[in-house]
Amino acid sequence: MSPVTGSGVVGRRFATGVALTTVALGVFGAALAVAAVVRAHFPVLDWSGRVRLVLRWTAIGALAGLGVGVAAGVLSGFVARRWVRGILVGLLIVASIVPVLLAGRRSPSVPWSSLGAPREYPPLAERRAAPGAPNLVLVTIDTLRHDHLPLYGYERPTAPHLAALARGGTVFEVAVAQAPETLHSLGSLMTGLYPHVLDKEFEDRRQGGSFLGSAFHTLAERLAAGGYDTAGFVSNIYLKQENGFGQGFRHFDDRSGMFWWGPEGRWKRAEHVVEPALAWLERAQSPFFLWVHVMDPHHPYEPASAGPWEDGSQAAPHAAVYGALSIQGYTRRLKDLRAGRPEAAHGELAYLVGRYDAEILQVDRELGRLHERLESRGFDARNTVLIVTADHGEEFVDHGGMLHGHSLFDELIRVPLVMRGRGIPPGTRLGGQVQLVDVTATLLDLAGLLPASGESPELDGVSLLPALAADEPPLHAALSFIDTRYVAYRTPEWKLVAAFAPYDLGPPSWLPWEGLLSMARVALGRPHRPKIGLWHLNEDPREHQNLVGRDAVSLGALYTSLLGHRRAHPPRVVASSAGPGLDSRGRRALRALGYVQ
C-alpha cells in the first residue's frame, strides 16, 4: 500500500472514530436530558426552556464525544487490526458513560450542596448589657392563628387585652414562623438560626437526644452572659429542660403547665403557667428576661368556659361527643376529619372553632393579668419591653386539613407579633414582613448586646429596631420548613413552596461534570415527582390559585432566590452536644397528641 493510500485509510478511520463517539455521546446527553425532563418536569422551566435544555445537553454530549473521538482516532493509528480498534473505541465510550451512570445511581436523598458549605459557629461572646438595659418579657402562645385576633381583623373579641397592649406598642402586620410546629419554630426563635442551620440533618429527635444541643447559644444564654437574670415557664412537652430549651435560664419551670396525667389526661391551663411566673417576678432583679409559653389554644379545644359567641343548644351534642374522648381519641377524630372520614357533622367545625376561640380568650385574660402585675411592680414602658407572639397557627380545613405541622400555608406559618415598651414606637402598625428568627437579634439589640449595625454573623435573623426607628417596612424574605420534606420561600408579594428532592428543580449547572451528574441523578435516581407551589399573595391572600405552569418567569426567579437565600445561611459546624432528650413520659405525651406513631 502506498503512503498516500495508507494515509487516506488512517484518515477515514480517524473520521469514523470521531463521528461514532460524537454521535454516541450526543445521543447519551440527549437521552439523559429527555429522561430528566420526563421524570422531573423541571417545573421552573416552561416548554421552550425544556427543549433548550435537551438541545444544550445534546450539544454538550456531542462535544464530549468529539474529544473522546479525537483520542480514539489518535490511539487507533497505532493499532492495525480493525476489531481491536472497534473494541478500543467501544471501551472509550463505555468509560465515558459508566461513571456518570454510577454517580447518578448514588444520588443523595436531599441536595445538601444547595444548603451551602457548613460555617464555623463562633463561641459565646463576652459582652455585657448596656447600662440601664430594659427588662425583657417574651410571651409565646401555642397554636395561635394571627387571623383569629381582633387586632388582625377578626370579628370575635378573642383578645381584648392584647388589643389594648397593641395600641400602646407596635403591631407587625406580617410575621412568619420558621416552621408550622413548635420544635423547629421556637428553636429558631430562641437561637436566631434557621431550622436547616440549627439542625443540619433536619432530625426530629423525638426518640432520643435533645433537639437543642448545648453547643448552640440560646437567647437566654446570651442575655445571662450579659448580666440578665433569666427565668422560663413553659407548658409544651417539646420545651422541656431535657430537650435543650432550658439552656441559659437560671430558673426554668417546665412542669407547671404540662398534662395532668390521670383518667382525664387534660391540659393544665395558662393560669398554671402564669401563676409561678408572677411569683418569680416578686423577687426578680433588673435587668431580667422572662419567657412564658402557654398551651391553651392547642387541641384538645377545651376552654374552662365557653366563649360568649357559643350557642349552648347547638354546641351541646358536639360537647357530649368530644367530652367523652381521651386525648388520643380527640386527636384521632381531628385527623379523621382532615382525611375526610367521616365528614364533619352539621355544626361540628363551627363548634371546634368556637372552642378554639374561647381558649384564645382564656389566654388573653392571663396575658392581661401578667401585664397588670408587671405594671404594679414598676416594670412598665419606661424600663421593660413586652413581646407577644406564637409558635405557629392552626388549620380548620382552610386547605382541607386540620391541626398543624402538615403544610406551609399562611394559616400555619403566619403568626401575630406585638411589641410594647421602651424603644418601641406606640400606636404603630408596621407593614412589610418579618420573621420569628428576628426576635433574638431584636431583643439582643434592645439589651445593647448586638453590634450597631443590628446584624451579627452568629445569627440568621436581624434586629427590627432600625426598621422601627425609620418607620420603614422591612421587606425581608422568609424561610419556613417542614423538616426534610418542604421549604417555603415567602416574600411580601409571593410564596414558593417546594419539596426537597434529590436534585434542584431548575436546570442543572452549566459546568460540564457537575451538570452531567445533576442530569444523571434526575434521570437515573429514585423516581421522584417534584411538588411545588406558587401563589401571588397580593392577588390571592388565601392561597387557592397555584400558579405553577402558568407563570414560569416568576417561578424561576423565586426558585433562584430561594437557593441563594439558603446558601447564604448554611449549616453551622458545632461539637456534638446532644443532651438526654425526652423521657418515656414525654414521648407518651407526644404520642397522645399524634406527633409520634
Secondary structure as the mmCIF struct_conf table of DSSP 4:
data_model
#
loop_
_struct_conf.conf_type_id
_struct_conf.id
_struct_conf.beg_label_comp_id
_struct_conf.beg_label_asym_id
_struct_conf.beg_label_seq_id
_struct_conf.end_label_comp_id
_struct_conf.end_label_asym_id
_struct_conf.end_label_seq_id
HELX_RH_AL_P HELX_RH_AL_P1 PRO A 3 ALA A 40
TURN_TY1_P TURN_TY1_P1 PRO A 43 VAL A 44
BEND BEND1 LEU A 45 LEU A 45
HELX_RH_AL_P HELX_RH_AL_P2 TRP A 47 SER A 76
TURN_TY1_P TURN_TY1_P2 GLY A 77 PHE A 78
HELX_RH_AL_P HELX_RH_AL_P3 ARG A 82 ARG A 105
TURN_TY1_P TURN_TY1_P3 ARG A 106 ARG A 106
BEND BEND2 SER A 109 VAL A 110
HELX_RH_3T_P HELX_RH_3T_P1 TRP A 112 LEU A 115
BEND BEND3 ALA A 117 ALA A 117
STRN STRN1 ARG A 119 GLU A 120
HELX_LH_PP_P HELX_LH_PP_P1 PRO A 122 ALA A 125
HELX_LH_PP_P HELX_LH_PP_P2 ARG A 128 ALA A 130
TURN_TY1_P TURN_TY1_P4 PRO A 131 GLY A 132
HELX_LH_PP_P HELX_LH_PP_P3 ALA A 133 PRO A 134
STRN STRN2 ASN A 135 ILE A 141
TURN_TY1_P TURN_TY1_P5 ASP A 142 THR A 143
HELX_RH_3T_P HELX_RH_3T_P2 HIS A 146 HIS A 148
BEND BEND4 LEU A 149 LEU A 149
HELX_RH_3T_P HELX_RH_3T_P3 PRO A 150 TYR A 152
TURN_TY1_P TURN_TY1_P6 GLY A 153 GLY A 153
BEND BEND5 GLU A 155 ARG A 156
BEND BEND6 THR A 158 THR A 158
HELX_RH_AL_P HELX_RH_AL_P4 PRO A 160 ARG A 167
TURN_TY1_P TURN_TY1_P7 GLY A 168 GLY A 168
BEND BEND7 GLY A 169 GLY A 169
STRN STRN3 THR A 170 PHE A 172
BEND BEND8 GLU A 173 GLU A 173
STRN STRN4 ALA A 175 VAL A 176
BEND BEND9 GLN A 178 GLU A 181
HELX_RH_AL_P HELX_RH_AL_P5 THR A 182 THR A 191
TURN_TY1_P TURN_TY1_P8 GLY A 192 GLY A 192
HELX_RH_AL_P HELX_RH_AL_P6 PRO A 195 LEU A 198
BEND BEND10 ASP A 199 ASP A 199
TURN_TY1_P TURN_TY1_P9 LYS A 200 GLU A 201
BEND BEND11 ARG A 206 GLY A 209
BEND BEND12 PHE A 211 LEU A 212
TURN_TY1_P TURN_TY1_P10 SER A 214 ALA A 215
BEND BEND13 PHE A 216 PHE A 216
HELX_LH_PP_P HELX_LH_PP_P4 HIS A 217 THR A 218
HELX_RH_AL_P HELX_RH_AL_P7 LEU A 219 ALA A 225
TURN_TY1_P TURN_TY1_P11 GLY A 226 GLY A 227
STRN STRN5 ASP A 229 PHE A 233
HELX_RH_3T_P HELX_RH_3T_P4 ILE A 237 LEU A 239
BEND BEND14 LYS A 240 LYS A 240
HELX_RH_3T_P HELX_RH_3T_P5 GLN A 241 ASN A 243
TURN_TY1_P TURN_TY1_P12 GLY A 244 GLY A 248
BEND BEND15 ARG A 250 ARG A 250
STRN STRN6 HIS A 251 ASP A 253
BEND BEND16 ARG A 255 ARG A 255
TURN_TY1_P TURN_TY1_P13 SER A 256 GLY A 257
BEND BEND17 MET A 258 MET A 258
STRN STRN7 PHE A 259 PHE A 259
BEND BEND18 GLY A 262 GLU A 264
HELX_LH_PP_P HELX_LH_PP_P5 ARG A 266 ARG A 266
STRN STRN8 TRP A 267 TRP A 267
HELX_LH_PP_P HELX_LH_PP_P6 LYS A 268 LYS A 268
HELX_RH_AL_P HELX_RH_AL_P8 ALA A 270 LEU A 281
TURN_TY1_P TURN_TY1_P14 GLU A 282 ARG A 283
BEND BEND19 SER A 286 PRO A 287
STRN STRN9 PHE A 288 VAL A 294
TURN_TY1_P TURN_TY1_P15 ASP A 296 PRO A 297
BEND BEND20 HIS A 298 PRO A 300
BEND BEND21 ALA A 304 SER A 305
TURN_TY1_P TURN_TY1_P16 PRO A 308 TRP A 309
HELX_RH_AL_P HELX_RH_AL_P9 GLY A 312 GLY A 323
TURN_TY1_P TURN_TY1_P17 ALA A 324 ALA A 324
HELX_RH_AL_P HELX_RH_AL_P10 ILE A 327 ALA A 339
TURN_TY1_P TURN_TY1_P18 GLY A 340 GLY A 340
BEND BEND22 ARG A 341 PRO A 342
HELX_LH_PP_P HELX_LH_PP_P7 GLU A 343 ALA A 345
TURN_TY1_P TURN_TY1_P19 HIS A 346 GLY A 347
HELX_RH_AL_P HELX_RH_AL_P11 GLU A 348 SER A 376
TURN_TY1_P TURN_TY1_P20 ARG A 377 GLY A 378
BEND BEND23 ASP A 380 ASP A 380
TURN_TY1_P TURN_TY1_P21 ALA A 381 ASN A 383
STRN STRN10 THR A 384 ALA A 390
BEND BEND24 ASP A 391 ASP A 391
STRN STRN11 GLU A 395 PHE A 396
BEND BEND25 VAL A 397 VAL A 397
TURN_TY1_P TURN_TY1_P22 ASP A 398 HIS A 399
BEND BEND26 GLY A 400 GLY A 400
STRN STRN12 MET A 402 LEU A 403
BEND BEND27 HIS A 404 HIS A 406
BEND BEND28 PHE A 409 PHE A 409
HELX_RH_AL_P HELX_RH_AL_P12 ASP A 410 ILE A 413
STRN STRN13 ARG A 414 VAL A 415
STRN STRN14 LEU A 417 GLY A 421
TURN_TY1_P TURN_TY1_P23 ARG A 422 GLY A 423
BEND BEND29 ILE A 424 ILE A 424
TURN_TY1_P TURN_TY1_P24 PRO A 426 GLY A 427
STRN STRN15 THR A 428 LEU A 430
BEND BEND30 GLY A 432 GLY A 432
STRN STRN16 GLN A 433 GLN A 433
STRN STRN17 VAL A 434 GLN A 435
TURN_TY1_P TURN_TY1_P25 LEU A 436 VAL A 437
HELX_RH_AL_P HELX_RH_AL_P13 ASP A 438 LEU A 446
TURN_TY1_P TURN_TY1_P26 ALA A 447 GLY A 448
BEND BEND31 LEU A 450 LEU A 450
TURN_TY1_P TURN_TY1_P27 ALA A 452 SER A 453
BEND BEND32 GLY A 454 GLY A 454
TURN_TY1_P TURN_TY1_P28 PRO A 457 GLU A 458
BEND BEND33 ASP A 460 GLY A 461
BEND BEND34 LEU A 464 LEU A 464
HELX_RH_AL_P HELX_RH_AL_P14 LEU A 465 ALA A 470
TURN_TY1_P TURN_TY1_P29 ASP A 471 ASP A 471
STRN STRN18 LEU A 475 LEU A 475
STRN STRN19 ALA A 478 ILE A 482
TURN_TY1_P TURN_TY1_P30 ASP A 483 ARG A 485
STRN STRN20 TYR A 486 ARG A 490
BEND BEND35 PRO A 492 GLU A 493
STRN STRN21 TRP A 494 ALA A 499
BEND BEND36 PRO A 502 TYR A 503
BEND BEND37 LEU A 505 GLY A 506
HELX_LH_PP_P HELX_LH_PP_P8 PRO A 507 SER A 509
BEND BEND38 TRP A 510 LEU A 511
HELX_RH_AL_P HELX_RH_AL_P15 PRO A 512 LEU A 524
BEND BEND39 GLY A 525 ARG A 526
STRN STRN22 ILE A 532 HIS A 536
TURN_TY1_P TURN_TY1_P31 LEU A 537 GLU A 539
TURN_TY1_P TURN_TY1_P32 PRO A 541 ARG A 542
TURN_TY1_P TURN_TY1_P33 VAL A 548 ARG A 550
HELX_RH_AL_P HELX_RH_AL_P16 ALA A 552 ARG A 567
TURN_TY1_P TURN_TY1_P34 ALA A 568 ALA A 568
BEND BEND40 HIS A 569 HIS A 569
HELX_LH_PP_P HELX_LH_PP_P9 PRO A 570 PRO A 571
STRN STRN23 ARG A 572 VAL A 573
HELX_RH_AL_P HELX_RH_AL_P17 SER A 584 ALA A 592
TURN_TY1_P TURN_TY1_P35 LEU A 593 GLY A 594
BEND BEND41 TYR A 595 TYR A 595
#
